[in-house]
Amino acid sequence: MNHTPSVAAPQRFSPGAPAPTSADGPASRFSKGSAAAVLVCWLLVVFDGYDLIVYGTVQSSLISETGWGLSKATAGTIGSTAFVGMMIGAIFAGRMADSWGRRRTILGCAIVFSIFTILCAFAPNAAVFGGLRLLAGVGLGGLVPSANALVAELVPTQWRSTIATLMMSGVPIGGSIAALVGIQLIPAFGWESMFLVAVLALMIVVPLGLKYLPETLAPATAAGRTTGKATGKATGKAAGSGEEPIGFKSLLRAPYLGVSLLFALATIATLFAWYGLGTWLPNLMQLAGYNLGSALTFALALNLGAVAGSVVTAWAGTRFGPIPTAIAAAAVAAGALVVLVTGPPVTVVYLMLVLAGVGTHGTQCLIIAAVASHYPGHLRGTALGWALGTGRVGAVAAPQIGGILLAAGLGVNSNFLAFAGAAAIAAVLLAAVGLKLKSKSPTPYATTGASNV
């Protein structure tokens, strides 16, 4: 196949071959091959969303049916193990994607996640189950930053923020699937069946990735960096005359240090609210007196709201900018969760959970879009991994704190207040991001991204 298309021919690329990109990453137009790759990445993000909700759907069964001796607090700790793995995976996979290539990193993470999630169904005790969730989380955590880095380089610059936000609709759609599937599978086949669904990722999505995912990081880039490092050591000069420095050292120094820290803190607060709700909502609603089917329906409402939020925030983020829209979304989430504390009628509960889904997930989508647009191509994967990896601290803490609050006898409302407070903190931190970005003159990288960041 000829990889140099004529002017009249549509852009094509073969799997594993470098996709055509500009200097900063984004393609000049959106080809059919790019669309297929984005769809595969979206399917992988769906499994991220499924994993978010799947533990919440089986948590009551693990406590009452396994004989593992789990309490609410220890169940929360086990829920956090996957998020610890996600934190590790996100931080290191983002860096790996910038060095080794997006395609290999995405496929490797997908295989790791699938295998260890399947093995969770056969765990003989809580310790093994927690260890398998940790390892599955490593693979899962690496998927989102790597996939977002790839997608950012496959779409035209003006579509980058919109596509990044829409692609993350896979998270709530996956969560909705988990809630719907759980209503049917758990009573019929037991909690183990929920983890066997990962067979679909291994048997269907991974082969699709092998076929359709291109490599947007040119081989010469990694080779040049390696050669540049060797030359630098030999001559005492900086690595490579034309190479940009990569890695966390570059990310955590001027001119990126301040905004990188703010993005990380905002992600911690946002993921605390989002993952806390995802992990504890079914159990919280059962404690409030609803049966399992009704409790999972509330989780479905949260995730359907998040799906709607992906669409709404994609439009609003393009119209008003990712950061201003994210501030508004976080404020909406905080307000909705506070209303739940007042004990409203069931109809209002559903509405507030929809708004909480719109706000929490919408905020995270917009943060990802802002990060993807703010940083240059050679730091994009590292920056996304940094924000999502450190942000998993919030995801790790939320299940544990939720369990501790319940074990302390503080009731269901204590969880909703904690998640509302996190959303409000995210809004404040994002306001600080907006002020910091406005105080700086535009960089060459910022102008090629979303101008409304």
The 8 nearest C-alpha neighbors of each residue, nearest first, counted from 0:
[[1, 2, 13, 12, 3, 11, 4, 16],
 [0, 2, 3, 4, 12, 11, 5, 13],
 [3, 1, 4, 0, 12, 11, 13, 10],
 [4, 2, 1, 5, 10, 11, 0, 12],
 [5, 3, 8, 2, 10, 6, 1, 9],
 [4, 6, 8, 7, 3, 9, 10, 2],
 [5, 7, 8, 4, 9, 10, 3, 11],
 [6, 8, 5, 9, 4, 10, 3, 11],
 [7, 9, 5, 6, 4, 10, 11, 3],
 [10, 8, 11, 7, 30, 4, 5, 6],
 [9, 11, 30, 4, 8, 12, 32, 31],
 [12, 10, 32, 9, 13, 2, 30, 4],
 [11, 13, 18, 2, 16, 32, 14, 213],
 [12, 14, 16, 15, 213, 11, 211, 2],
 [15, 13, 213, 212, 211, 16, 210, 12],
 [14, 16, 213, 214, 13, 17, 212, 102],
 [15, 17, 214, 14, 13, 213, 18, 12],
 [18, 16, 214, 215, 217, 213, 216, 19],
 [17, 19, 215, 214, 213, 12, 20, 16],
 [20, 18, 26, 17, 21, 215, 12, 153],
 [21, 19, 26, 24, 25, 18, 152, 22],
 [22, 20, 24, 23, 25, 26, 27, 19],
 [23, 21, 24, 20, 376, 25, 375, 26],
 [22, 24, 376, 21, 375, 25, 444, 20],
 [23, 25, 152, 21, 20, 376, 22, 26],
 [26, 24, 152, 20, 155, 154, 153, 156],
 [27, 25, 20, 155, 153, 154, 28, 21],
 [26, 28, 155, 25, 20, 21, 29, 154],
 [29, 27, 155, 26, 30, 154, 153, 10],
 [28, 30, 154, 33, 155, 31, 34, 26],
 [31, 29, 33, 32, 10, 28, 34, 9],
 [32, 30, 34, 33, 35, 29, 11, 10],
 [31, 33, 35, 30, 34, 11, 36, 12],
 [32, 34, 36, 30, 31, 35, 153, 29],
 [33, 35, 31, 37, 32, 36, 38, 30],
 [36, 34, 38, 32, 33, 37, 31, 211],
 [37, 35, 212, 33, 39, 38, 211, 34],
 [36, 38, 40, 34, 39, 35, 150, 41],
 [37, 39, 41, 35, 36, 40, 34, 42],
 [40, 38, 42, 36, 41, 37, 208, 35],
 [39, 41, 37, 43, 38, 42, 146, 36],
 [42, 40, 38, 44, 39, 43, 166, 169],
 [43, 41, 45, 39, 44, 40, 38, 169],
 [42, 44, 40, 45, 41, 46, 39, 47],
 [43, 45, 47, 41, 169, 46, 42, 170],
 [46, 44, 169, 173, 42, 170, 48, 43],
 [45, 47, 49, 48, 44, 43, 173, 50],
 [48, 46, 44, 50, 45, 49, 170, 51],
 [170, 49, 47, 173, 174, 51, 45, 46],
 [48, 50, 173, 174, 46, 177, 51, 47],
 [49, 51, 53, 47, 48, 52, 46, 54],
 [52, 50, 48, 49, 53, 277, 47, 174],
 [51, 53, 174, 55, 277, 50, 49, 54],
 [52, 54, 50, 56, 55, 177, 49, 51],
 [55, 53, 57, 56, 52, 58, 278, 78],
 [54, 56, 278, 58, 52, 53, 57, 279],
 [55, 57, 53, 54, 58, 181, 52, 281],
 [58, 56, 60, 54, 55, 190, 59, 61],
 [57, 59, 61, 55, 60, 54, 56, 62],
 [60, 58, 62, 61, 57, 63, 282, 56],
 [61, 59, 57, 63, 64, 58, 62, 190],
 [60, 62, 58, 65, 59, 64, 63, 57],
 [63, 61, 69, 59, 60, 64, 58, 70],
 [62, 64, 60, 61, 59, 65, 66, 69],
 [63, 65, 60, 61, 66, 62, 59, 67],
 [66, 64, 61, 67, 63, 62, 60, 68],
 [65, 67, 68, 64, 63, 62, 69, 61],
 [66, 68, 65, 69, 125, 124, 62, 61],
 [69, 67, 66, 70, 62, 65, 63, 125],
 [70, 68, 62, 67, 73, 74, 71, 61],
 [69, 71, 73, 72, 74, 62, 68, 406],
 [70, 72, 74, 402, 73, 75, 406, 69],
 [71, 73, 402, 75, 70, 74, 403, 406],
 [72, 74, 76, 70, 75, 71, 69, 77],
 [75, 73, 71, 77, 76, 72, 69, 70],
 [74, 76, 399, 398, 78, 72, 402, 73],
 [75, 77, 73, 79, 399, 78, 74, 72],
 [78, 76, 74, 79, 80, 129, 75, 73],
 [79, 77, 75, 76, 80, 398, 74, 81],
 [78, 80, 395, 76, 82, 77, 81, 398],
 [81, 79, 133, 83, 77, 82, 78, 129],
 [82, 80, 133, 136, 132, 84, 83, 79],
 [81, 83, 85, 395, 79, 84, 80, 394],
 [84, 82, 80, 86, 85, 81, 395, 79],
 [83, 85, 137, 136, 133, 81, 87, 82],
 [140, 86, 84, 136, 82, 137, 88, 83],
 [85, 87, 388, 391, 83, 89, 84, 88],
 [88, 86, 84, 85, 90, 89, 137, 91],
 [87, 89, 137, 141, 140, 85, 91, 86],
 [90, 88, 141, 388, 140, 384, 86, 92],
 [91, 89, 384, 388, 385, 87, 88, 93],
 [90, 92, 94, 93, 88, 89, 95, 87],
 [93, 91, 95, 141, 89, 94, 88, 90],
 [94, 92, 384, 381, 380, 96, 95, 91],
 [93, 95, 381, 91, 97, 92, 96, 380],
 [96, 94, 92, 98, 97, 93, 99, 91],
 [95, 97, 101, 100, 93, 94, 98, 99],
 [98, 96, 94, 95, 380, 100, 99, 93],
 [97, 99, 95, 96, 100, 221, 94, 216],
 [100, 98, 95, 96, 97, 221, 101, 103],
 [99, 101, 96, 216, 102, 98, 103, 97],
 [100, 102, 96, 104, 103, 145, 149, 105],
 [103, 101, 105, 214, 104, 100, 212, 106],
 [104, 102, 106, 105, 101, 100, 107, 99],
 [103, 105, 107, 101, 102, 106, 96, 108],
 [106, 104, 108, 102, 107, 142, 103, 145],
 [107, 105, 109, 103, 108, 104, 102, 110],
 [106, 108, 104, 110, 109, 105, 103, 111],
 [107, 109, 138, 111, 105, 106, 110, 141],
 [110, 108, 106, 112, 107, 111, 138, 113],
 [109, 111, 113, 107, 112, 108, 114, 106],
 [112, 110, 138, 108, 114, 109, 113, 107],
 [111, 113, 135, 138, 109, 139, 110, 115],
 [114, 112, 110, 116, 197, 111, 201, 115],
 [115, 113, 117, 111, 116, 112, 110, 118],
 [114, 116, 135, 118, 117, 112, 131, 113],
 [117, 115, 119, 113, 118, 114, 135, 194],
 [118, 116, 195, 114, 115, 119, 194, 120],
 [117, 119, 115, 120, 116, 121, 114, 122],
 [120, 118, 116, 122, 121, 117, 128, 131],
 [119, 121, 191, 118, 194, 122, 117, 195],
 [120, 122, 119, 118, 123, 191, 117, 128],
 [121, 123, 128, 119, 124, 127, 120, 118],
 [124, 122, 121, 127, 125, 128, 126, 67],
 [125, 123, 126, 127, 122, 67, 128, 65],
 [124, 126, 128, 127, 129, 67, 123, 122],
 [127, 125, 129, 128, 124, 130, 77, 123],
 [128, 126, 130, 129, 125, 124, 122, 131],
 [127, 129, 125, 122, 131, 126, 130, 119],
 [130, 128, 132, 126, 77, 127, 131, 80],
 [131, 129, 133, 127, 132, 128, 126, 134],
 [130, 132, 134, 128, 133, 129, 115, 119],
 [131, 133, 81, 135, 129, 130, 134, 136],
 [134, 132, 81, 84, 80, 130, 136, 131],
 [135, 133, 131, 137, 136, 132, 84, 130],
 [136, 134, 112, 115, 132, 138, 137, 133],
 [135, 137, 84, 85, 81, 139, 133, 134],
 [138, 136, 84, 88, 85, 134, 140, 135],
 [139, 137, 108, 112, 111, 136, 141, 135],
 [138, 140, 136, 142, 112, 141, 137, 85],
 [85, 141, 139, 89, 88, 137, 138, 142],
 [140, 142, 89, 88, 92, 138, 139, 143],
 [141, 143, 139, 145, 140, 105, 146, 144],
 [142, 144, 146, 145, 141, 147, 140, 44],
 [145, 143, 383, 147, 384, 146, 93, 142],
 [144, 146, 148, 142, 147, 143, 93, 101],
 [147, 145, 149, 143, 148, 144, 40, 142],
 [146, 148, 150, 144, 149, 145, 143, 151],
 [147, 149, 145, 380, 151, 146, 150, 144],
 [150, 148, 146, 147, 152, 151, 101, 145],
 [149, 151, 153, 147, 152, 148, 37, 146],
 [152, 150, 148, 149, 153, 159, 154, 147],
 [151, 153, 25, 24, 150, 149, 154, 26],
 [154, 152, 150, 26, 25, 151, 33, 149],
 [155, 153, 26, 29, 25, 152, 151, 159],
 [156, 154, 26, 27, 28, 25, 158, 157],
 [155, 157, 159, 158, 25, 448, 154, 447],
 [156, 158, 155, 159, 449, 448, 160, 161],
 [159, 157, 161, 156, 155, 160, 162, 154],
 [158, 160, 156, 162, 161, 157, 151, 163],
 [159, 161, 368, 163, 162, 158, 164, 449],
 [162, 160, 313, 164, 158, 163, 159, 165],
 [161, 163, 165, 159, 164, 160, 166, 158],
 [164, 162, 166, 160, 161, 165, 368, 159],
 [165, 163, 364, 161, 167, 313, 162, 166],
 [166, 164, 162, 168, 167, 309, 163, 161],
 [167, 165, 163, 168, 41, 164, 162, 169],
 [166, 168, 169, 165, 164, 170, 364, 163],
 [169, 167, 309, 165, 306, 166, 170, 171],
 [168, 170, 45, 167, 172, 44, 171, 41],
 [48, 169, 171, 45, 173, 168, 172, 167],
 [172, 170, 302, 174, 173, 305, 306, 48],
 [171, 173, 175, 169, 174, 170, 176, 45],
 [174, 172, 49, 48, 45, 176, 170, 171],
 [173, 175, 49, 171, 48, 177, 52, 172],
 [174, 176, 172, 299, 178, 177, 173, 302],
 [175, 177, 173, 179, 174, 178, 180, 172],
 [178, 176, 174, 180, 49, 175, 179, 53],
 [177, 179, 181, 175, 176, 295, 180, 299],
 [180, 178, 176, 182, 181, 177, 175, 183],
 [179, 181, 177, 183, 182, 178, 176, 184],
 [182, 180, 178, 184, 183, 185, 179, 177],
 [181, 183, 179, 180, 292, 184, 185, 178],
 [184, 182, 181, 180, 185, 186, 187, 179],
 [183, 185, 181, 187, 188, 186, 180, 182],
 [184, 186, 189, 190, 181, 188, 187, 183],
 [187, 185, 184, 189, 188, 183, 182, 181],
 [188, 186, 184, 185, 189, 183, 182, 190],
 [187, 189, 184, 185, 186, 192, 190, 191],
 [190, 188, 185, 191, 186, 192, 187, 184],
 [189, 191, 185, 192, 57, 193, 60, 188],
 [192, 190, 120, 193, 189, 194, 195, 121],
 [191, 193, 195, 194, 190, 189, 188, 184],
 [194, 192, 191, 195, 190, 196, 53, 181],
 [195, 193, 196, 192, 117, 120, 191, 116],
 [194, 196, 117, 192, 197, 193, 198, 120],
 [195, 197, 198, 194, 193, 199, 192, 117],
 [198, 196, 199, 195, 200, 113, 117, 194],
 [197, 199, 201, 196, 200, 195, 202, 113],
 [200, 198, 197, 202, 201, 203, 196, 204],
 [201, 199, 204, 197, 198, 203, 202, 205],
 [200, 202, 198, 199, 205, 113, 203, 204],
 [201, 203, 199, 200, 198, 204, 205, 206],
 [204, 202, 199, 200, 206, 205, 201, 207],
 [203, 205, 200, 207, 206, 208, 201, 202],
 [204, 206, 208, 207, 201, 203, 200, 209],
 [207, 205, 209, 208, 204, 203, 210, 202],
 [208, 206, 204, 210, 205, 209, 211, 203],
 [209, 207, 205, 212, 211, 206, 210, 39],
 [210, 208, 206, 207, 211, 212, 205, 14],
 [209, 211, 207, 208, 14, 212, 206, 13],
 [210, 212, 208, 36, 14, 209, 207, 35],
 [211, 213, 36, 208, 14, 102, 209, 210],
 [214, 212, 14, 15, 16, 18, 17, 215],
 [213, 215, 17, 15, 102, 16, 216, 18],
 [214, 216, 17, 18, 217, 213, 149, 152],
 [217, 215, 100, 214, 17, 218, 101, 220],
 [216, 218, 219, 17, 220, 215, 214, 221],
 [219, 217, 220, 221, 222, 216, 17, 100],
 [220, 218, 222, 217, 223, 221, 224, 216],
 [221, 219, 223, 218, 217, 222, 224, 216],
 [220, 222, 224, 223, 219, 218, 98, 225],
 [223, 221, 219, 225, 224, 220, 226, 218],
 [222, 224, 226, 220, 221, 225, 219, 227],
 [223, 225, 227, 221, 222, 226, 228, 220],
 [224, 226, 222, 228, 227, 223, 221, 229],
 [227, 225, 223, 229, 228, 224, 230, 222],
 [226, 228, 239, 238, 224, 230, 225, 229],
 [227, 229, 238, 231, 225, 230, 226, 224],
 [230, 228, 226, 232, 231, 227, 233, 225],
 [231, 229, 227, 233, 232, 228, 234, 226],
 [232, 230, 238, 236, 228, 237, 235, 234],
 [231, 233, 229, 235, 230, 234, 228, 236],
 [234, 232, 230, 231, 235, 229, 236, 228],
 [233, 235, 231, 236, 232, 230, 237, 229],
 [234, 236, 231, 232, 233, 237, 230, 238],
 [237, 235, 231, 234, 238, 232, 230, 233],
 [238, 236, 231, 239, 235, 240, 228, 227],
 [237, 239, 227, 228, 231, 236, 230, 240],
 [240, 238, 227, 242, 241, 237, 224, 228],
 [239, 241, 242, 238, 237, 227, 243, 236],
 [242, 240, 239, 243, 238, 227, 223, 224],
 [243, 241, 239, 240, 244, 224, 238, 223],
 [242, 244, 245, 241, 377, 239, 238, 224],
 [245, 243, 249, 242, 246, 377, 238, 378],
 [246, 244, 249, 378, 377, 243, 247, 248],
 [247, 245, 248, 249, 381, 94, 250, 378],
 [246, 248, 250, 249, 251, 381, 245, 94],
 [249, 247, 251, 250, 246, 252, 245, 244],
 [248, 250, 247, 251, 246, 252, 245, 244],
 [249, 251, 247, 248, 255, 252, 256, 246],
 [252, 250, 256, 248, 249, 247, 255, 259],
 [251, 253, 256, 255, 250, 249, 254, 248],
 [254, 252, 255, 256, 251, 257, 250, 249],
 [253, 255, 256, 252, 257, 250, 251, 258],
 [256, 254, 253, 252, 250, 258, 259, 257],
 [257, 255, 251, 252, 259, 253, 258, 254],
 [258, 256, 260, 259, 255, 261, 254, 253],
 [257, 259, 261, 260, 256, 255, 262, 432],
 [260, 258, 262, 256, 257, 261, 255, 263],
 [261, 259, 263, 257, 258, 262, 264, 256],
 [262, 260, 258, 264, 263, 259, 265, 432],
 [261, 263, 259, 265, 260, 264, 258, 386],
 [264, 262, 386, 260, 266, 261, 265, 390],
 [263, 265, 267, 261, 266, 262, 260, 268],
 [266, 264, 425, 262, 268, 267, 263, 428],
 [265, 267, 390, 269, 263, 264, 268, 270],
 [268, 266, 390, 393, 264, 270, 265, 269],
 [267, 269, 421, 271, 265, 425, 266, 270],
 [270, 268, 266, 272, 271, 267, 422, 425],
 [269, 271, 273, 272, 394, 267, 393, 274],
 [272, 270, 393, 394, 268, 397, 269, 275],
 [271, 273, 418, 275, 270, 269, 274, 421],
 [274, 272, 270, 276, 275, 359, 271, 277],
 [275, 273, 277, 276, 394, 270, 271, 272],
 [274, 276, 397, 272, 278, 277, 273, 271],
 [277, 275, 280, 274, 279, 273, 278, 272],
 [278, 276, 274, 52, 275, 279, 280, 51],
 [277, 279, 55, 275, 276, 274, 280, 52],
 [278, 280, 276, 282, 281, 283, 277, 55],
 [279, 281, 283, 276, 282, 277, 284, 278],
 [282, 280, 294, 284, 283, 295, 279, 298],
 [283, 281, 285, 279, 284, 280, 286, 59],
 [284, 282, 280, 286, 285, 281, 279, 411],
 [283, 285, 287, 294, 281, 286, 282, 289],
 [286, 284, 289, 282, 288, 287, 283, 290],
 [287, 285, 283, 288, 284, 282, 289, 411],
 [286, 288, 284, 285, 289, 283, 411, 282],
 [289, 287, 285, 286, 284, 290, 283, 294],
 [288, 290, 285, 284, 293, 294, 287, 291],
 [291, 289, 293, 292, 285, 294, 288, 284],
 [292, 290, 294, 293, 295, 285, 289, 281],
 [293, 291, 295, 294, 290, 182, 296, 289],
 [292, 294, 296, 295, 290, 291, 289, 297],
 [293, 295, 281, 291, 284, 297, 296, 292],
 [294, 296, 298, 292, 297, 293, 178, 281],
 [297, 295, 299, 293, 298, 294, 300, 292],
 [296, 298, 300, 294, 299, 295, 301, 293],
 [299, 297, 295, 301, 296, 300, 281, 280],
 [298, 300, 296, 175, 302, 297, 301, 178],
 [301, 299, 297, 303, 298, 302, 353, 304],
 [302, 300, 356, 353, 352, 298, 304, 299],
 [301, 303, 171, 305, 299, 304, 175, 300],
 [304, 302, 306, 300, 305, 301, 299, 307],
 [305, 303, 353, 356, 357, 307, 301, 302],
 [304, 306, 356, 357, 308, 302, 303, 307],
 [307, 305, 303, 309, 308, 168, 304, 171],
 [308, 306, 304, 310, 305, 309, 311, 303],
 [307, 309, 357, 305, 311, 361, 306, 310],
 [308, 310, 306, 168, 312, 307, 165, 361],
 [309, 311, 313, 307, 308, 312, 165, 314],
 [312, 310, 308, 314, 313, 309, 315, 307],
 [311, 313, 315, 314, 309, 316, 310, 308],
 [314, 312, 161, 310, 316, 164, 311, 315],
 [315, 313, 312, 317, 311, 316, 318, 310],
 [314, 316, 312, 318, 317, 313, 319, 311],
 [317, 315, 321, 320, 313, 319, 312, 318],
 [316, 318, 314, 315, 320, 319, 313, 161],
 [319, 317, 315, 316, 320, 314, 451, 313],
 [318, 320, 316, 315, 317, 324, 323, 451],
 [319, 321, 451, 316, 452, 317, 322, 323],
 [322, 320, 316, 365, 324, 452, 369, 323],
 [321, 323, 325, 324, 452, 320, 433, 326],
 [324, 322, 326, 325, 320, 321, 327, 319],
 [325, 323, 327, 321, 322, 326, 316, 328],
 [324, 326, 362, 328, 322, 327, 323, 365],
 [327, 325, 426, 323, 329, 324, 328, 429],
 [326, 328, 330, 324, 325, 329, 331, 323],
 [329, 327, 358, 325, 331, 330, 326, 362],
 [330, 328, 332, 358, 422, 426, 326, 331],
 [329, 331, 327, 333, 328, 332, 423, 426],
 [332, 330, 328, 334, 329, 333, 358, 335],
 [333, 331, 355, 358, 329, 335, 330, 334],
 [334, 332, 419, 330, 422, 336, 331, 423],
 [333, 335, 337, 331, 332, 336, 330, 338],
 [336, 334, 351, 338, 332, 337, 333, 355],
 [337, 335, 339, 419, 338, 333, 334, 415],
 [336, 338, 334, 339, 340, 335, 419, 416],
 [337, 339, 335, 340, 336, 341, 334, 351],
 [340, 338, 336, 337, 341, 342, 348, 343],
 [339, 341, 338, 412, 337, 342, 415, 336],
 [340, 342, 339, 338, 343, 337, 412, 336],
 [343, 341, 340, 339, 344, 338, 348, 345],
 [342, 344, 341, 347, 348, 339, 345, 338],
 [345, 343, 347, 346, 348, 342, 349, 339],
 [344, 346, 348, 347, 349, 343, 350, 342],
 [347, 345, 349, 348, 344, 350, 343, 351],
 [346, 348, 350, 344, 349, 345, 343, 351],
 [349, 347, 345, 351, 346, 350, 352, 343],
 [348, 350, 352, 346, 347, 351, 353, 300],
 [351, 349, 347, 353, 348, 352, 354, 346],
 [350, 352, 335, 354, 348, 353, 349, 355],
 [353, 351, 355, 301, 349, 354, 350, 356],
 [352, 354, 304, 301, 356, 350, 351, 355],
 [355, 353, 357, 351, 356, 352, 358, 304],
 [356, 354, 332, 352, 358, 353, 357, 335],
 [357, 355, 305, 304, 301, 353, 354, 358],
 [356, 358, 308, 305, 354, 304, 361, 355],
 [357, 359, 328, 332, 355, 361, 329, 356],
 [360, 358, 362, 273, 356, 361, 332, 355],
 [359, 361, 363, 362, 305, 358, 356, 357],
 [360, 362, 358, 364, 308, 357, 363, 359],
 [361, 363, 325, 365, 359, 360, 364, 328],
 [362, 364, 366, 360, 365, 361, 367, 269],
 [365, 363, 164, 361, 367, 366, 362, 167],
 [364, 366, 368, 321, 362, 367, 363, 325],
 [365, 367, 363, 369, 368, 364, 370, 362],
 [368, 366, 370, 364, 365, 369, 371, 363],
 [369, 367, 160, 365, 371, 366, 370, 163],
 [368, 370, 366, 372, 367, 371, 321, 452],
 [369, 371, 367, 373, 372, 368, 366, 374],
 [372, 370, 368, 369, 373, 379, 367, 374],
 [373, 371, 448, 369, 370, 449, 374, 368],
 [372, 374, 445, 370, 371, 369, 448, 444],
 [373, 375, 379, 372, 378, 371, 444, 370],
 [376, 374, 444, 378, 377, 379, 23, 373],
 [375, 377, 23, 379, 24, 378, 374, 22],
 [376, 378, 375, 379, 245, 97, 243, 380],
 [379, 377, 381, 376, 375, 380, 382, 245],
 [380, 378, 376, 382, 381, 374, 377, 375],
 [379, 381, 93, 148, 383, 382, 97, 378],
 [380, 382, 93, 94, 384, 378, 379, 383],
 [383, 381, 385, 379, 384, 380, 378, 386],
 [384, 382, 144, 380, 386, 385, 381, 387],
 [383, 385, 93, 90, 89, 381, 144, 387],
 [384, 386, 382, 388, 90, 383, 387, 389],
 [387, 385, 263, 383, 388, 384, 389, 390],
 [388, 386, 390, 384, 385, 389, 383, 89],
 [389, 387, 86, 89, 90, 385, 390, 391],
 [388, 390, 391, 386, 387, 392, 385, 263],
 [391, 389, 267, 266, 387, 392, 388, 393],
 [390, 392, 394, 86, 393, 389, 388, 395],
 [393, 391, 395, 390, 394, 389, 267, 396],
 [392, 394, 271, 267, 391, 396, 270, 395],
 [393, 395, 391, 271, 270, 274, 392, 397],
 [396, 394, 79, 82, 392, 393, 397, 83],
 [395, 397, 393, 399, 394, 398, 400, 392],
 [396, 398, 275, 271, 400, 394, 399, 395],
 [399, 397, 75, 401, 275, 400, 396, 79],
 [400, 398, 75, 402, 76, 401, 396, 397],
 [399, 401, 403, 397, 402, 398, 396, 404],
 [400, 402, 398, 404, 399, 403, 414, 397],
 [403, 401, 72, 399, 75, 405, 71, 400],
 [402, 404, 400, 406, 405, 72, 401, 407],
 [405, 403, 407, 401, 402, 406, 409, 400],
 [406, 404, 402, 408, 407, 403, 410, 409],
 [405, 407, 403, 408, 404, 402, 72, 71],
 [408, 406, 404, 405, 409, 403, 410, 402],
 [407, 409, 405, 406, 410, 404, 403, 411],
 [410, 408, 407, 404, 405, 413, 411, 406],
 [411, 409, 408, 405, 412, 413, 404, 414],
 [410, 412, 413, 414, 283, 405, 415, 409],
 [411, 413, 415, 414, 340, 410, 416, 409],
 [412, 414, 416, 411, 415, 410, 409, 417],
 [415, 413, 417, 412, 416, 411, 401, 418],
 [414, 416, 412, 418, 417, 413, 336, 419],
 [417, 415, 419, 413, 414, 418, 420, 412],
 [416, 418, 414, 420, 415, 419, 413, 421],
 [417, 419, 272, 421, 415, 420, 416, 414],
 [420, 418, 333, 416, 422, 336, 421, 417],
 [421, 419, 423, 417, 418, 422, 416, 424],
 [420, 422, 268, 424, 418, 419, 423, 272],
 [423, 421, 425, 333, 419, 329, 424, 420],
 [422, 424, 420, 426, 425, 421, 333, 330],
 [425, 423, 421, 427, 426, 422, 420, 428],
 [426, 424, 265, 422, 428, 268, 423, 427],
 [425, 427, 326, 423, 429, 329, 424, 428],
 [426, 428, 430, 424, 425, 429, 431, 423],
 [429, 427, 431, 425, 430, 426, 265, 424],
 [430, 428, 432, 431, 426, 427, 326, 425],
 [429, 431, 433, 427, 428, 432, 426, 434],
 [430, 432, 428, 434, 429, 433, 435, 427],
 [433, 431, 429, 435, 430, 434, 436, 258],
 [434, 432, 430, 436, 431, 435, 437, 322],
 [433, 435, 431, 437, 432, 436, 438, 430],
 [436, 434, 432, 438, 437, 433, 431, 439],
 [435, 437, 433, 438, 439, 434, 432, 258],
 [436, 438, 434, 439, 435, 433, 440, 441],
 [439, 437, 435, 436, 434, 440, 433, 441],
 [440, 438, 437, 436, 441, 435, 442, 434],
 [439, 441, 442, 438, 437, 436, 445, 443],
 [442, 440, 445, 439, 446, 443, 444, 436],
 [441, 443, 445, 444, 440, 446, 439, 447],
 [444, 442, 446, 445, 441, 447, 375, 448],
 [445, 443, 375, 442, 447, 446, 374, 373],
 [444, 446, 373, 442, 448, 447, 443, 441],
 [445, 447, 448, 444, 443, 450, 441, 442],
 [448, 446, 444, 445, 156, 443, 449, 450],
 [449, 447, 372, 445, 446, 156, 450, 373],
 [448, 450, 451, 372, 452, 160, 157, 447],
 [449, 451, 452, 446, 448, 445, 320, 447],
 [450, 452, 320, 449, 319, 321, 317, 322],
 [451, 320, 321, 450, 322, 449, 369, 373]]
